[in-house]
Amino acid sequence: MADPVRSGVVRHLARVYDEFHTARASTHLVAQLYAQAMGEDYPEEITPSSSCDWPLIATLIRQLKLRPNQRLLDLGCGTGGIGLWLARALHTHLTGIDISPQAVRLATQNQTDFLPPNRAAFRTATLDHTGLPDQHANGAVCIDAFTKALNPTAALREFHRVLRPGARIILTTAGRRPDTTPRWPGRAAAAGLELEDVEERPSEPAMWRRVYRLWLDHEDDLRRHVGAVQAQFMVAEARRTLPTLADRRAVVVTLRRPADGDRAPYATA
């Protein structure tokens, strides 16, 4: 039986992100501000509303180790740019999930710029309840979405379920120094996964500092382009987060579902 409290939270978040994606799809201004903040590291074709830059894309390609015609899963796919770009570059099939129906609609529209219709599919779901078959994917990415999971522990178990043996998921996360990286070996092992790598992203906090300062500098422009409500959310996020960036530590975490015959990982930190 569905949990009515959880169902209400999911509906609320879906509406919030629907409004977010609708507003940003109506203007080029936000993308221009991200491009200005990232400089030559901005992946223009992807037009991310996240910390996704060319150095991160290189890490994703290196860590996924996918072969042509395998299946990539983009968890928290947003409007699809990251997964679609990767699937085209790596010649894979793509499944994308997002909590926002509007994001899924936009991702489906964007698909035609990257892949044939039979190479990608998008669906509305949450990180801890994807609704996908067991062992669905040969690799997965989760960019700036894991920290927003309704139940991170359940999400890790779900990642294990939908990955094939030997497959990897690469996710981005961040915390506060000095002890900012969660106890990933123990968390991963409790979900049946193993920690393969934690890679620092030393330039990520400075990128967000530039993004947030640009939002504050262009507050009036944002109100005209995305509307007063969304502009207020962006400005509030910038003012709330800017003071914390000096202590921010951002990382890329690679988790792997052990291949058949591998020893099970121990749940120790």
C-alpha positions, -999 to +999 in steps of 0.1 A: +000+000+000+013+034-009+024+057+019+001+088+016+027+110+033+054+100+008+030+103-021+021+138-011+058+148-008+065+133-043+036+152-058+047+185-042+083+180-054+071+172-089+052+204-090+082+224-077+105+209-103+079+212-131+078+250-124+116+251-123+120+234-157+092+253-173+107+286-163+142+278-174+130+264-207+114+297-215+147+317-216+183+315-226+194+338-198+201+311-172+222+291-196+241+322-205+249+328-169+261+293-164+282+296-196+298+328-183+305+312-149+321+280-164+340+297-193+357+272-216+346+243-193+309+249-202+294+221-223+271+243-245+253+214-262+242+199-229+231+233-214+233+220-178+216+235-148+241+217-126+278+215-119+283+194-151+313+207-169+338+192-194+362+179-167+332+160-151+322+146-185+357+133-190+355+116-156+321+100-164+334+086-196+365+072-180+347+057-150+317+042-168+337+019-190+307+013-212+308-005-246+286+002-277+250-009-275+250-013-237+225+006-216+232+038-197+209+050-169+206+087-161+191+090-126+177+125-119+181+132-156+165+167-157+160+177-193+182+149-205+213+167-218+240+148-199+226+113-205+218+121-242+253+135-248+269+105-232+247+079-250+256+095-283+293+097-276+295+061-262+270+046-287+248+032-260+211+031-253+197+054-226+171+053-199+164+085-180+143+090-149+133+122-131+107+132-105+094+160-128+070+151-156+079+184-173+116+175-172+107+141-188+087+159-215+116+182-223+141+154-223+119+135-247+118+165-270+156+170-267+162+134-277+158+141-314+189+164-313+211+135-301+197+100-307+172+080-328+138+074-312+146+038-303+178+046-285+164+065-255+134+065-232+125+088-203+101+081-174+088+098-143+101+082-112+122+088-080+157+077-072+145+051-046+116+038-067+127+038-103+102+012-115+128-003-138+135-040-142+162-058-122+197-055-137+185-030-163+217-010-169+253-015-177+262+018-161+245+049-145+251+085-137+235+107-110+246+143-114+238+166-085+207+146-077+217+121-050+216+146-022+180+154-031+169+117-028+138+112-006+156+082+010+193+081+002+198+047+018+169+032-002+182+049-033+216+031-030+197-002-027+177+007-058+209+015-077+222-020-068+190-036-080+189-019-114+226-023-122+239-054-138+267-073-121+300-055-127+282-022-136+291+012-121+272+042-110+290+076-109+274+103-088+283+138-077+279+149-041+293+176-018+296+184+019+314+206+044+350+203+054+369+189+073+348+157+075+327+161+044+328+127+026+302+103+040+314+069+051+311+057+016+326+022+020+301+013+047+271+030+030+279+013-003+285-022+012+252-019+031+235-016-003+255-045-018+278-021-037+315-015-035+333+019-034+356+020-064+368+056-064+363+091-048+377+119-070+380+155-057+365+184-077+386+213-063+372+238-088+335+231-082+330+255-052+345+284-071+323+276-101+292+278-079+305+311-064+306+326-098+272+313-107+256+326-076+272+360-079+259+363-114+224+354-102+226+382-076+240+406-102+213+398-126+183+396-102+162+421-121+169+403-154+160+370-139+127+384-127+119+394-162+130+361-178+119+334-154+093+352-133+093+366-098+088+333-080+116+314-097+139+344-095+132+347-058+141+310-053+174+315-072+183+346-053+175+329-020+196+299-029+225+321-038+224+341-006+220+310+015+248+290-002+275+316-009+287+318+027+291+280+029+313+276-002+346+283+015+341+250+034+326+230+006+342+198-006+328+183-039+336+148-051+327+123-077+319+089-062+321+057-083+302+027-069+302-008-085+278-037-082+302-066-077+303-090-106+291-125-102+318-145-084+333-114-067+336-115-029+308-095-012+320-061+001+323-058+039+301-032+056+330-014+073+342+022+069 
